[in-house]
Amino acid sequence: MSKKPKILVVGSFMMDLVALAERAPELGETVVGNSFRTAPGGKGANQAVQAARLGALTHMAGCVGNDSFGKEMLGALNASGVDTGHVKISDAHPSGVGHIEIQSGASGVQNRIIVVPGANYDLKPSDLAWLEDGVKSYDMVIMQLELEMETIEYVARVAHNAGVPVMLNPAPAAALSDALLSCVTFLSPNETEAAMLSGVKTDAEGRLRGEALEKAASVLMGKGVSNVIITLGDSGAAICTPDGVEYVPCVKMTDVKDPTAAGDSFVGAFCAGYAAGLSIRQSLQLAVHTAAITVCGYGAIPSLPTLDKVCELMSERGYDELDDKLENLK
């Protein structure tokens, strides 16, 4: 009998305020945009929704303000099947927001994001004391860096001590203690974040490849991280384990619209797959196919696909290795 994986996301809620223009403004400049929209998001919320839409039993712990944005974001998560019973409502600060500029011009689709954490920083370790006994019921814990570091370190330590795998997506980039890294089963930085955390420089184009990538992963694993997954944008991802480095190519799409939630989609999908019993490589294949669909939609949560959509894409691309291995997510 199959058993659905149970995942806890401890992370952020952000209402995304998204402006689309042919190019981003320079300092002191105003440009005319093509469109504007609001969409529920936040790295934690995005990853929780993605895991839930792929079939994992997903719980979210975080904090929103006592305002209309907070109500809308909780509604979006509940509609996607995420249990929000552990979400705190704060009267001290408004809900967090993400100010997103999307440039869609001759140079392709790129984004710039300013995050204002707001109520996210009101989530304290004392709000999560229930984890001391409750964390063992989860197959995996996912976190990012849009909460107070004290809270992140507390959750990682409790989960690690209980033998529950910890995924840490180190974004936005910040310095991490060795004590935190030693509790992390999977660290999933992009190239810029991996370079900053390891002290290894990117090349002139901001890439981390070859020997530099391997060195960065080695430095991070030397600090106690069990496995490092470095996302490489349209070049896919690299998984670095004690057995070596393996590359997984990107799934190319022709109708790319918005890369905002691609990384969160990747993380949520990888964790759903791994918690369901897939191997690391199989989980990465699920992740790259899921993220490929995400970049073809606008907005964070609205663009995150269901398992049926991902299976359909894998079938179209001739990747059928997971056909009989996804029963725990169906």
C-alpha positions in Angstrom: 0.0 0.0 0.0 1.4 3.4 -1.0 2.1 6.1 1.6 1.9 9.7 0.7 5.0 11.7 1.8 4.5 14.3 4.5 6.5 17.5 4.2 6.8 20.5 6.5 7.8 23.9 5.0 8.9 26.5 7.5 9.2 29.6 5.5 8.0 32.9 4.1 4.8 34.4 2.7 5.2 37.3 0.2 2.5 39.0 -1.8 4.2 39.5 -5.2 3.7 42.9 -6.9 4.8 42.2 -10.5 5.5 44.9 -13.1 6.4 43.8 -16.7 8.3 46.1 -19.1 10.5 45.7 -22.1 13.5 46.8 -20.0 14.1 47.7 -16.3 14.7 51.4 -15.4 18.2 52.7 -14.7 18.8 54.7 -11.5 16.6 57.9 -11.6 14.7 56.8 -14.7 11.1 56.0 -15.2 9.9 53.5 -17.9 6.4 52.7 -19.1 5.4 49.1 -18.2 3.3 46.7 -20.2 1.3 45.1 -17.3 1.0 44.8 -13.5 -0.4 42.1 -11.4 -0.4 40.9 -7.8 0.1 37.2 -7.0 0.5 35.3 -3.7 4.1 34.1 -3.3 7.1 34.0 -1.0 9.8 31.3 -1.3 8.3 29.2 1.5 4.7 29.4 0.2 5.8 28.7 -3.4 7.7 25.6 -2.4 4.8 24.4 -0.2 2.3 24.8 -3.0 4.5 23.0 -5.5 5.0 20.0 -3.2 1.3 19.9 -2.5 0.3 20.1 -6.2 2.6 17.2 -6.9 0.7 15.1 -4.3 2.7 15.4 -1.1 0.8 16.0 2.2 2.2 19.5 2.8 2.1 21.6 6.0 3.2 25.2 6.2 4.6 27.1 9.2 5.2 30.8 8.8 3.7 34.2 9.7 1.4 36.7 7.8 0.1 40.0 8.8 -3.5 40.6 10.0 -4.4 42.2 6.6 -5.9 41.5 3.3 -2.7 40.2 1.8 -2.3 37.7 4.6 -5.9 36.4 4.1 -5.4 36.2 0.3 -2.1 34.2 0.7 -3.6 31.8 3.2 -6.6 31.3 0.9 -4.3 30.5 -2.0 -2.4 27.9 0.0 -5.5 26.3 1.3 -7.0 26.1 -2.2 -3.8 24.2 -3.3 -4.2 21.7 -0.5 -1.5 23.1 1.9 -2.4 22.7 5.6 -1.9 26.2 7.2 -2.8 25.3 10.7 0.7 26.2 12.0 0.7 29.7 10.4 0.9 32.6 12.8 -1.1 35.8 12.3 0.8 38.9 13.4 -0.7 42.2 14.5 2.8 43.8 14.8 3.7 44.0 11.1 2.0 43.8 7.7 2.4 40.8 5.5 5.6 40.5 3.5 5.8 41.7 -0.1 8.0 41.0 -3.0 8.5 43.9 -5.5 9.3 42.2 -8.9 10.4 43.8 -12.1 10.3 41.5 -15.1 12.2 42.7 -18.2 11.0 41.0 -21.4 12.9 42.4 -24.3 15.6 41.6 -26.9 17.9 40.2 -24.2 15.3 37.6 -23.1 13.3 37.4 -19.9 15.0 38.5 -16.7 13.8 39.7 -13.3 14.8 41.9 -10.3 13.2 41.4 -6.9 13.1 43.4 -3.7 11.8 41.5 -0.7 10.3 43.3 2.3 9.9 40.6 5.0 7.3 42.3 7.2 5.5 39.7 9.4 7.8 36.9 8.2 10.3 38.0 10.8 7.7 37.7 13.6 8.0 33.9 13.5 10.2 32.9 16.5 11.5 29.6 17.8 8.9 29.8 20.6 6.2 29.7 18.0 7.6 26.3 16.8 8.1 24.6 20.1 5.6 21.9 18.9 8.3 20.6 16.6 10.2 19.1 19.6 7.7 16.3 19.5 6.0 16.8 16.2 8.8 17.0 13.7 9.2 13.2 13.6 5.9 12.8 11.8 7.4 14.5 8.7 9.4 12.8 5.9 11.2 16.1 5.1 11.6 19.7 6.3 12.1 22.5 3.8 13.4 26.0 4.6 14.7 29.2 2.9 16.3 32.4 4.3 13.4 34.8 4.4 12.9 34.2 8.1 15.0 35.3 11.1 18.2 33.2 11.2 17.6 32.2 14.8 14.3 30.5 13.7 16.0 28.8 10.8 18.8 27.4 12.9 16.3 26.2 15.6 14.2 24.3 13.1 17.2 22.7 11.3 18.7 21.6 14.6 15.4 20.0 15.9 14.8 18.2 12.6 18.4 17.0 12.2 18.4 15.7 15.8 15.2 13.8 15.1 16.7 12.2 11.9 14.4 14.1 9.5 16.1 15.2 6.2 16.5 19.0 5.9 16.4 20.9 2.6 17.8 24.5 2.9 17.3 26.8 -0.1 19.8 29.6 0.8 18.0 32.5 -0.7 18.2 35.4 -0.4 21.9 34.8 0.0 23.2 35.3 3.6 26.1 34.1 5.7 25.4 30.7 7.2 27.0 29.2 10.3 28.8 25.9 10.3 26.4 24.7 13.0 23.5 25.3 10.6 25.2 23.7 7.6 26.0 20.6 9.6 22.3 20.0 10.0 21.5 20.3 6.3 20.9 17.2 4.2 20.4 19.1 0.9 21.6 22.6 0.3 20.2 24.1 -3.0 21.9 27.4 -3.9 22.1 28.9 -7.4 25.5 29.8 -8.8 25.7 33.2 -7.2 24.7 31.9 -3.8 27.1 28.9 -4.0 29.9 31.3 -4.8 29.1 33.6 -2.0 28.7 30.8 0.6 31.9 29.0 -0.5 34.2 31.9 -1.3 34.8 30.5 -4.8 34.5 33.1 -7.5 32.2 32.9 -10.6 33.6 33.5 -14.0 33.2 36.8 -15.9 29.6 35.9 -16.9 28.6 35.1 -13.3 28.7 31.3 -13.9 30.1 28.6 -11.6 31.1 25.6 -13.7 33.6 22.8 -13.9 36.4 22.8 -11.4 35.0 26.0 -9.7 31.7 24.3 -9.2 33.2 21.2 -7.7 35.5 23.3 -5.4 32.5 25.3 -4.2 30.5 22.1 -3.5 33.5 20.6 -1.7 33.9 23.6 0.5 30.2 23.5 1.5 30.3 19.7 2.1 33.4 20.3 4.2 31.3 22.5 6.5 28.9 19.5 7.1 26.3 19.7 4.3 25.5 16.2 3.2 24.6 17.0 -0.5 24.8 20.2 -2.6 22.4 20.9 -5.5 23.6 23.9 -7.5 21.0 25.2 -10.0 22.5 26.5 -13.2 19.6 28.4 -14.8 19.0 27.3 -18.4 21.9 24.8 -18.1 20.1 22.7 -15.6 21.5 21.6 -12.2 24.5 19.8 -10.7 24.1 17.4 -7.8 27.2 17.1 -5.6 27.4 14.1 -3.2 30.2 12.3 -1.5 30.3 10.1 -4.6 31.0 13.0 -7.0 29.3 15.5 -9.2 26.6 14.8 -11.8 24.8 17.2 -14.1 21.2 17.1 -15.0 20.3 19.2 -18.1 17.5 21.8 -18.3 14.3 21.0 -20.0 14.1 23.6 -22.8 10.7 25.3 -23.4 9.8 27.7 -26.2 7.3 29.9 -24.4 9.2 31.3 -21.4 7.3 34.1 -19.7 8.4 34.5 -16.1 11.3 32.9 -14.3 10.3 34.2 -10.8 9.2 30.9 -9.2 11.4 28.5 -11.1 13.9 27.9 -8.3 11.0 27.4 -5.8 9.3 25.0 -8.1 12.5 23.1 -8.5 13.0 22.8 -4.8 9.4 21.8 -4.0 9.4 19.2 -6.7 12.7 17.7 -5.7 11.6 17.4 -2.1 8.2 15.9 -3.1 10.0 13.3 -5.2 12.7 12.5 -2.6 10.2 12.2 0.3 8.1 9.9 -1.9 11.0 7.5 -2.2 12.6 8.5 -5.5 16.4 8.5 -5.8 18.2 11.8 -5.9 18.7 11.6 -9.7 15.0 10.7 -10.2 13.9 13.6 -7.9 16.1 15.9 -9.9 14.4 14.8 -13.2 11.0 15.5 -11.6 12.3 18.9 -10.5 13.7 20.1 -13.9 10.5 19.1 -15.7 8.4 20.8 -13.1 10.4 24.0 -13.2 10.2 24.0 -17.0 6.5 24.3 -16.9 6.6 27.0 -14.2 8.6 29.4 -16.3 5.9 29.3 -19.0 3.3 31.0 -16.7 3.0 34.4 -15.0 3.1 34.8 -11.3 4.6 32.5 -8.7 1.8 30.3 -7.2 -0.4 30.6 -10.3 2.3 29.1 -12.5 3.1 26.0 -10.4 2.0 22.8 -12.1 0.2 19.7 -10.9 1.6 16.2 -11.1 -0.6 15.4 -14.2 1.0 18.3 -16.1 4.5 17.3 -15.2 3.9 13.7 -16.1 2.4 14.9 -19.4 5.6 16.9 -20.2 7.9 14.0 -19.2 5.9 11.8 -21.6 6.2 14.3 -24.4 10.0 14.5 -23.9 10.4 10.8 -23.9 11.4 10.5 -20.2 9.4 7.6 -18.8 11.8 6.4 -16.1 9.4 7.6 -13.3 6.2 6.2 -14.7 6.0 3.4 -12.1 7.8 5.3 -9.3 5.3 8.1 -8.6 2.5 6.0 -6.9 3.2 7.6 -3.5 2.3 11.0 -5.0 -0.9 9.9 -6.8 
